[in-house]
């Protein structure tokens, strides 16, 4: 059974930083590409970033240069370092396996005030 537990969200001022974590279980983490998606208030899900099993990372244009995705296979944990946060980054952040649209945990809420 796949389990994904996100954490690390919070309330920050514009320009601040947060580091999100996602502890995964129920599948072979090291063999699986992973992603972060988010859902802003009143909006649909938006892809944020993906990291492959070879640590190749890609980013959505709005977060490029500010966010960094990483993984620790020994800890089966996915991270998202978010710097220079903007009010537009406000939302609930979810992790998931690449290619699995239904994957998500309970999410972690990020609120950025201007």
Buried (B, 14 or more C-beta within 10 A) or exposed (E): EBEBBBBBBEEBEEEBEBBBBBBBEEBEBEEBBBBBBBBBEEEEBBBBBBBEBEEEBEBBEEBEEBBBBBBEBEEBBBBBBBBEBBEEBBBBBBBBBEEBEEBBBEBBEBBBEE
